[in-house]
Amino acid sequence: MSEPGVLEGKFFLDGDTAIAEGAICVGCRFFGGYPITPATEIAERMAARLPEVGGVFIQMEDELASMNSVLGAAWGGARAMTATSGPGLSLMLENIGLAIMTETPCLVVNVQRGGPSTGLPTLTSQGDMMQARWGVHGHCETVALAPGSPQEAFDLAIRAFNLAEKYRTPVFLMTDETVGHMTERVVIPPVEQIPIYPWRKPRVPPGPDFLPYAPDEDGVPPFPIAGMGYRFHMTGLTHDERGYPATNAAAQAKLIPRLLAKIRDNRHDIIDLVEDDVEGADVVVVAYGTSARTALLPVRMAREEGLRVGLLKLVTVWPFAEDRIRQLAGRVKAFVVPELNMGQIALEVERCAGGQAGVIPVTHPGGDIHKPDDILDAIHEAAG
């Protein structure tokens, strides 16, 4: 049965709106944010829609407060999210680090625009990919997905929330202005067909034996929310399994490797790739988001010329698909990496290729998308 207020059917939606509807379908009932181009449409949609499904929308005074409100809502039992763009993400990163340390599940959407600084507020970019990986101080693992269409934006909003719940971590949805403002058909299935990862309830009743940060076998602890009767301490400091501050090397040596391992050890569950004629290819185009979609035409043109070209689309950008790139590096002549920045993920491909295959970045400073001929020229160069 349909849930009251939750949409079902076929719609023409832009990517930003599709993200909002995907979040609602997977149970998001709190949005805390601050308007910023080109992500404002997400906030506008959530402001209109959340009251219709019993949720709460709050416009905060800035991005720092927005991220704080998301953490508070999550610990209060709500599936919670925010949406921003590059300058706003910079302000949110301190509290995203707090979310990582406190293992707070939530969704952070970044509709990327040209930067640095104010940059190109209304024009596209993929320049924040390394910010999503390394923007938080200290050493941590992050999860980031990259949609290439409004339908993928809807689908990946659902997947991002499920990953956040499964691994108790903030998840980035790294879209961009092109996808955010692109309008296409989006199919919203019946709510009973939407996968929803269940809340990881504590199995121990409230009492002195409960350790809020004692992990399950997969390295992830259950999630006690406020008001359930559990006593727990929430802090950004290094802490023990009780949640109490333990600011010493021994506690750090126990906590940080676990936080890393719960992502690294489960990377094969988290990483999602789409491969098109990759096996047997001489050249593999590695791309994500808008750039993966732009690459479809030059890949087809190269194949019509008789070149053996594959397309490896990174649906999950972080954790990076290191194992797959290493497998392919011993078989192909070169990788071609188009992206709307001056070479970020290309560096990861080069690192994993380890000199076994060439890597040709197709850089673009943003503002518009690649010209197909630029990618085709790089394919010709790679094919040698």
SULUR-V388599 format. One record per residue. N is the residue number from 0. RES is the residue in three letters. PSI is psi as a letter, one per 20 degrees, with the letter a starting at -180 (* if undefined). OMEGA is omega in degrees with one decimal (NA if undefined). Layout:
n=N res=RES psi=PSI omega=OMEGA
n=N res=RES psi=PSI omega=OMEGA
This chain:
n=0 res=MET psi=q omega=176.9
n=1 res=SER psi=q omega=175.4
n=2 res=GLU psi=p omega=-177.7
n=3 res=PRO psi=p omega=177.1
n=4 res=GLY psi=i omega=-179.7
n=5 res=VAL psi=p omega=-175.5
n=6 res=LEU psi=q omega=176.0
n=7 res=GLU psi=p omega=178.1
n=8 res=GLY psi=b omega=-178.3
n=9 res=LYS psi=p omega=-175.5
n=10 res=PHE psi=q omega=167.3
n=11 res=PHE psi=o omega=-175.7
n=12 res=LEU psi=q omega=168.4
n=13 res=ASP psi=r omega=-174.9
n=14 res=GLY psi=h omega=178.9
n=15 res=ASP psi=g omega=179.6
n=16 res=THR psi=h omega=179.0
n=17 res=ALA psi=h omega=177.2
n=18 res=ILE psi=g omega=179.6
n=19 res=ALA psi=g omega=-178.5
n=20 res=GLU psi=h omega=175.5
n=21 res=GLY psi=g omega=179.2
n=22 res=ALA psi=g omega=179.5
n=23 res=ILE psi=g omega=-179.3
n=24 res=CYS psi=h omega=-177.7
n=25 res=VAL psi=j omega=172.3
n=26 res=GLY psi=j omega=176.4
n=27 res=CYS psi=p omega=179.8
n=28 res=ARG psi=j omega=174.6
n=29 res=PHE psi=p omega=173.1
n=30 res=PHE psi=p omega=173.2
n=31 res=GLY psi=p omega=-175.0
n=32 res=GLY psi=r omega=178.3
n=33 res=TYR psi=p omega=-174.1
n=34 res=PRO psi=p omega=174.8
n=35 res=ILE psi=p omega=177.1
n=36 res=THR psi=p omega=1.7
n=37 res=PRO psi=k omega=-179.4
n=38 res=ALA psi=i omega=-171.5
n=39 res=THR psi=h omega=-178.5
n=40 res=GLU psi=h omega=177.0
n=41 res=ILE psi=g omega=178.5
n=42 res=ALA psi=g omega=-179.6
n=43 res=GLU psi=g omega=-179.7
n=44 res=ARG psi=g omega=-179.9
n=45 res=MET psi=h omega=177.8
n=46 res=ALA psi=h omega=179.8
n=47 res=ALA psi=h omega=-169.3
n=48 res=ARG psi=h omega=-175.2
n=49 res=LEU psi=g omega=177.2
n=50 res=PRO psi=h omega=-178.9
n=51 res=GLU psi=i omega=-179.4
n=52 res=VAL psi=j omega=177.9
n=53 res=GLY psi=j omega=-179.3
n=54 res=GLY psi=a omega=-175.9
n=55 res=VAL psi=p omega=171.9
n=56 res=PHE psi=p omega=176.0
n=57 res=ILE psi=p omega=168.9
n=58 res=GLN psi=o omega=-178.2
n=59 res=MET psi=r omega=-176.1
n=60 res=GLU psi=i omega=177.3
n=61 res=ASP psi=a omega=-175.8
n=62 res=GLU psi=h omega=177.1
n=63 res=LEU psi=g omega=179.7
n=64 res=ALA psi=h omega=179.8
n=65 res=SER psi=g omega=-178.6
n=66 res=MET psi=h omega=176.3
n=67 res=ASN psi=g omega=-178.8
n=68 res=SER psi=h omega=178.8
n=69 res=VAL psi=g omega=178.5
n=70 res=LEU psi=g omega=179.1
n=71 res=GLY psi=g omega=179.1
n=72 res=ALA psi=g omega=179.8
n=73 res=ALA psi=g omega=178.6
n=74 res=TRP psi=i omega=173.4
n=75 res=GLY psi=j omega=173.9
n=76 res=GLY psi=j omega=-179.4
n=77 res=ALA psi=q omega=166.2
n=78 res=ARG psi=p omega=-166.8
n=79 res=ALA psi=q omega=-178.7
n=80 res=MET psi=r omega=169.5
n=81 res=THR psi=r omega=177.3
n=82 res=ALA psi=q omega=-175.7
n=83 res=THR psi=a omega=170.9
n=84 res=SER psi=a omega=-168.0
n=85 res=GLY psi=g omega=-179.4
n=86 res=PRO psi=h omega=177.6
n=87 res=GLY psi=h omega=177.8
n=88 res=LEU psi=h omega=177.8
n=89 res=SER psi=g omega=-179.7
n=90 res=LEU psi=h omega=-177.6
n=91 res=MET psi=i omega=-167.5
n=92 res=LEU psi=h omega=179.0
n=93 res=GLU psi=g omega=-178.9
n=94 res=ASN psi=h omega=170.0
n=95 res=ILE psi=h omega=173.1
n=96 res=GLY psi=h omega=175.9
n=97 res=LEU psi=h omega=177.9
n=98 res=ALA psi=h omega=178.5
n=99 res=ILE psi=g omega=-177.5
n=100 res=MET psi=h omega=-179.3
n=101 res=THR psi=i omega=178.0
n=102 res=GLU psi=l omega=-177.9
n=103 res=THR psi=o omega=179.3
n=104 res=PRO psi=p omega=177.5
n=105 res=CYS psi=r omega=179.4
n=106 res=LEU psi=p omega=175.2
n=107 res=VAL psi=o omega=179.3
n=108 res=VAL psi=p omega=174.7
n=109 res=ASN psi=o omega=174.4
n=110 res=VAL psi=n omega=-167.2
n=111 res=GLN psi=q omega=176.7
n=112 res=ARG psi=r omega=-177.9
n=113 res=GLY psi=p omega=178.4
n=114 res=GLY psi=a omega=2.6
n=115 res=PRO psi=a omega=179.3
n=116 res=SER psi=b omega=-176.9
n=117 res=THR psi=h omega=170.2
n=118 res=GLY psi=c omega=-178.1
n=119 res=LEU psi=n omega=-172.2
n=120 res=PRO psi=h omega=-174.1
n=121 res=THR psi=j omega=-173.7
n=122 res=LEU psi=q omega=-164.4
n=123 res=THR psi=q omega=176.7
n=124 res=SER psi=r omega=168.1
n=125 res=GLN psi=k omega=-171.4
n=126 res=GLY psi=i omega=-174.9
n=127 res=ASP psi=j omega=-173.3
n=128 res=MET psi=h omega=176.9
n=129 res=MET psi=h omega=175.8
n=130 res=GLN psi=h omega=178.0
n=131 res=ALA psi=h omega=-178.6
n=132 res=ARG psi=g omega=-169.6
n=133 res=TRP psi=j omega=-176.1
n=134 res=GLY psi=h omega=179.3
n=135 res=VAL psi=p omega=179.4
n=136 res=HIS psi=q omega=-173.2
n=137 res=GLY psi=r omega=-178.3
n=138 res=HIS psi=p omega=-179.9
n=139 res=CYS psi=r omega=173.7
n=140 res=GLU psi=q omega=178.6
n=141 res=THR psi=r omega=176.6
n=142 res=VAL psi=p omega=-179.2
n=143 res=ALA psi=p omega=178.9
n=144 res=LEU psi=q omega=-175.2
n=145 res=ALA psi=o omega=178.4
n=146 res=PRO psi=q omega=178.8
n=147 res=GLY psi=j omega=-179.7
n=148 res=SER psi=r omega=174.6
n=149 res=PRO psi=h omega=177.6
n=150 res=GLN psi=g omega=176.7
n=151 res=GLU psi=h omega=177.7
n=152 res=ALA psi=g omega=175.8
n=153 res=PHE psi=g omega=-175.7
n=154 res=ASP psi=g omega=-176.1
n=155 res=LEU psi=h omega=171.3
n=156 res=ALA psi=g omega=176.9
n=157 res=ILE psi=g omega=-178.9
n=158 res=ARG psi=h omega=-179.2
n=159 res=ALA psi=g omega=178.0
n=160 res=PHE psi=g omega=-179.9
n=161 res=ASN psi=h omega=176.1
n=162 res=LEU psi=h omega=178.4
n=163 res=ALA psi=g omega=179.7
n=164 res=GLU psi=g omega=-175.2
n=165 res=LYS psi=h omega=-175.3
n=166 res=TYR psi=j omega=178.6
n=167 res=ARG psi=m omega=-177.0
n=168 res=THR psi=q omega=170.0
n=169 res=PRO psi=q omega=178.7
n=170 res=VAL psi=p omega=176.9
n=171 res=PHE psi=p omega=167.0
n=172 res=LEU psi=o omega=-171.4
n=173 res=MET psi=n omega=175.8
n=174 res=THR psi=a omega=-178.9
n=175 res=ASP psi=r omega=-175.3
n=176 res=GLU psi=h omega=-178.1
n=177 res=THR psi=g omega=178.4
n=178 res=VAL psi=h omega=-178.3
n=179 res=GLY psi=h omega=-175.9
n=180 res=HIS psi=j omega=176.3
n=181 res=MET psi=p omega=-179.9
n=182 res=THR psi=p omega=179.2
n=183 res=GLU psi=r omega=176.3
n=184 res=ARG psi=p omega=175.7
n=185 res=VAL psi=p omega=178.5
n=186 res=VAL psi=p omega=177.3
n=187 res=ILE psi=o omega=-176.8
n=188 res=PRO psi=r omega=174.0
n=189 res=PRO psi=q omega=-173.5
n=190 res=VAL psi=h omega=-179.5
n=191 res=GLU psi=i omega=177.4
n=192 res=GLN psi=i omega=-178.4
n=193 res=ILE psi=p omega=179.9
n=194 res=PRO psi=p omega=178.9
n=195 res=ILE psi=o omega=178.2
n=196 res=TYR psi=p omega=-173.2
n=197 res=PRO psi=q omega=174.6
n=198 res=TRP psi=p omega=-178.0
n=199 res=ARG psi=n omega=-175.1
n=200 res=LYS psi=q omega=171.0
n=201 res=PRO psi=q omega=179.5
n=202 res=ARG psi=i omega=179.4
n=203 res=VAL psi=p omega=179.2
n=204 res=PRO psi=r omega=177.2
n=205 res=PRO psi=p omega=-179.4
n=206 res=GLY psi=r omega=-174.6
n=207 res=PRO psi=i omega=-178.6
n=208 res=ASP psi=i omega=-176.6
n=209 res=PHE psi=p omega=175.6
n=210 res=LEU psi=o omega=-171.0
n=211 res=PRO psi=i omega=179.5
n=212 res=TYR psi=k omega=172.1
n=213 res=ALA psi=o omega=-171.4
n=214 res=PRO psi=q omega=167.2
n=215 res=ASP psi=a omega=-176.6
n=216 res=GLU psi=h omega=-179.8
n=217 res=ASP psi=j omega=177.2
n=218 res=GLY psi=j omega=-176.9
n=219 res=VAL psi=p omega=178.9
n=220 res=PRO psi=q omega=170.9
n=221 res=PRO psi=r omega=-171.6
n=222 res=PHE psi=n omega=175.7
n=223 res=PRO psi=p omega=-179.9
n=224 res=ILE psi=q omega=-177.4
n=225 res=ALA psi=p omega=176.7
n=226 res=GLY psi=i omega=-179.6
n=227 res=MET psi=i omega=-179.5
n=228 res=GLY psi=i omega=178.6
n=229 res=TYR psi=q omega=174.6
n=230 res=ARG psi=p omega=178.3
n=231 res=PHE psi=q omega=-178.6
n=232 res=HIS psi=p omega=-179.2
n=233 res=MET psi=p omega=-177.7
n=234 res=THR psi=q omega=173.1
n=235 res=GLY psi=i omega=176.2
n=236 res=LEU psi=q omega=169.4
n=237 res=THR psi=p omega=-171.9
n=238 res=HIS psi=r omega=175.7
n=239 res=ASP psi=a omega=-176.1
n=240 res=GLU psi=i omega=173.3
n=241 res=ARG psi=i omega=-173.4
n=242 res=GLY psi=j omega=-178.4
n=243 res=TYR psi=q omega=177.6
n=244 res=PRO psi=p omega=177.7
n=245 res=ALA psi=m omega=-171.3
n=246 res=THR psi=m omega=177.8
n=247 res=ASN psi=r omega=-175.1
n=248 res=ALA psi=h omega=-178.6
n=249 res=ALA psi=g omega=178.8
n=250 res=ALA psi=h omega=177.9
n=251 res=GLN psi=g omega=-178.4
n=252 res=ALA psi=h omega=177.3
n=253 res=LYS psi=g omega=-173.4
n=254 res=LEU psi=g omega=-171.1
n=255 res=ILE psi=g omega=176.4
n=256 res=PRO psi=h omega=177.3
n=257 res=ARG psi=g omega=178.9
n=258 res=LEU psi=h omega=177.4
n=259 res=LEU psi=g omega=-173.0
n=260 res=ALA psi=h omega=-177.1
n=261 res=LYS psi=h omega=173.5
n=262 res=ILE psi=g omega=-176.3
n=263 res=ARG psi=g omega=-176.3
n=264 res=ASP psi=i omega=-179.9
n=265 res=ASN psi=k omega=-174.1
n=266 res=ARG psi=h omega=-178.4
n=267 res=HIS psi=h omega=173.1
n=268 res=ASP psi=h omega=-174.6
n=269 res=ILE psi=g omega=-174.2
n=270 res=ILE psi=p omega=178.9
n=271 res=ASP psi=p omega=179.8
n=272 res=LEU psi=q omega=170.8
n=273 res=VAL psi=p omega=-177.1
n=274 res=GLU psi=p omega=179.7
n=275 res=ASP psi=o omega=178.9
n=276 res=ASP psi=k omega=179.1
n=277 res=VAL psi=g omega=178.8
n=278 res=GLU psi=p omega=179.7
n=279 res=GLY psi=j omega=-179.4
n=280 res=ALA psi=q omega=171.4
n=281 res=ASP psi=h omega=-179.9
n=282 res=VAL psi=p omega=176.4
n=283 res=VAL psi=p omega=173.9
n=284 res=VAL psi=p omega=178.7
n=285 res=VAL psi=o omega=-175.6
n=286 res=ALA psi=r omega=-177.5
n=287 res=TYR psi=q omega=175.7
n=288 res=GLY psi=c omega=-179.1
n=289 res=THR psi=g omega=-175.7
n=290 res=SER psi=h omega=176.1
n=291 res=ALA psi=h omega=178.2
n=292 res=ARG psi=g omega=177.7
n=293 res=THR psi=h omega=-176.7
n=294 res=ALA psi=i omega=-175.7
n=295 res=LEU psi=g omega=-177.6
n=296 res=LEU psi=g omega=179.3
n=297 res=PRO psi=h omega=175.3
n=298 res=VAL psi=g omega=178.5
n=299 res=ARG psi=g omega=179.6
n=300 res=MET psi=g omega=179.1
n=301 res=ALA psi=h omega=178.4
n=302 res=ARG psi=h omega=178.0
n=303 res=GLU psi=h omega=175.8
n=304 res=GLU psi=i omega=179.4
n=305 res=GLY psi=j omega=179.1
n=306 res=LEU psi=q omega=178.7
n=307 res=ARG psi=n omega=-173.6
n=308 res=VAL psi=p omega=175.2
n=309 res=GLY psi=q omega=177.1
n=310 res=LEU psi=p omega=176.7
n=311 res=LEU psi=o omega=-178.1
n=312 res=LYS psi=p omega=178.1
n=313 res=LEU psi=n omega=173.1
n=314 res=VAL psi=g omega=169.2
n=315 res=THR psi=p omega=177.3
n=316 res=VAL psi=g omega=174.8
n=317 res=TRP psi=p omega=-2.0
n=318 res=PRO psi=q omega=-176.5
n=319 res=PHE psi=q omega=-177.0
n=320 res=ALA psi=l omega=-175.0
n=321 res=GLU psi=g omega=-175.7
n=322 res=ASP psi=g omega=-177.5
n=323 res=ARG psi=g omega=178.4
n=324 res=ILE psi=g omega=179.2
n=325 res=ARG psi=h omega=177.3
n=326 res=GLN psi=g omega=-176.1
n=327 res=LEU psi=h omega=-174.1
n=328 res=ALA psi=h omega=179.0
n=329 res=GLY psi=i omega=-174.2
n=330 res=ARG psi=h omega=-173.1
n=331 res=VAL psi=r omega=175.1
n=332 res=LYS psi=g omega=-174.7
n=333 res=ALA psi=q omega=171.1
n=334 res=PHE psi=q omega=172.6
n=335 res=VAL psi=p omega=-173.4
n=336 res=VAL psi=n omega=174.3
n=337 res=PRO psi=p omega=176.4
n=338 res=GLU psi=q omega=-176.9
n=339 res=LEU psi=l omega=172.2
n=340 res=ASN psi=a omega=-175.3
n=341 res=MET psi=k omega=174.0
n=342 res=GLY psi=n omega=178.9
n=343 res=GLN psi=f omega=179.6
n=344 res=ILE psi=h omega=174.8
n=345 res=ALA psi=h omega=177.9
n=346 res=LEU psi=h omega=176.6
n=347 res=GLU psi=g omega=177.7
n=348 res=VAL psi=g omega=179.5
n=349 res=GLU psi=g omega=178.9
n=350 res=ARG psi=g omega=-176.5
n=351 res=CYS psi=h omega=177.5
n=352 res=ALA psi=h omega=172.9
n=353 res=GLY psi=k omega=178.5
n=354 res=GLY psi=i omega=-179.8
n=355 res=GLN psi=h omega=178.5
n=356 res=ALA psi=q omega=176.9
n=357 res=GLY psi=q omega=176.5
n=358 res=VAL psi=p omega=-178.6
n=359 res=ILE psi=o omega=175.9
n=360 res=PRO psi=q omega=169.9
n=361 res=VAL psi=n omega=-172.0
n=362 res=THR psi=q omega=180.0
n=363 res=HIS psi=p omega=-176.2
n=364 res=PRO psi=i omega=179.2
n=365 res=GLY psi=r omega=-176.5
n=366 res=GLY psi=h omega=169.1
n=367 res=ASP psi=a omega=-176.1
n=368 res=ILE psi=r omega=179.5
n=369 res=HIS psi=q omega=166.0
n=370 res=LYS psi=p omega=-178.6
n=371 res=PRO psi=h omega=-178.4
n=372 res=ASP psi=h omega=178.9
n=373 res=ASP psi=g omega=176.9
n=374 res=ILE psi=h omega=178.9
n=375 res=LEU psi=g omega=178.0
n=376 res=ASP psi=h omega=178.8
n=377 res=ALA psi=h omega=176.3
n=378 res=ILE psi=g omega=177.6
n=379 res=HIS psi=g omega=179.0
n=380 res=GLU psi=g omega=-178.6
n=381 res=ALA psi=h omega=-177.6
n=382 res=ALA psi=h omega=172.1
n=383 res=GLY psi=* omega=NA
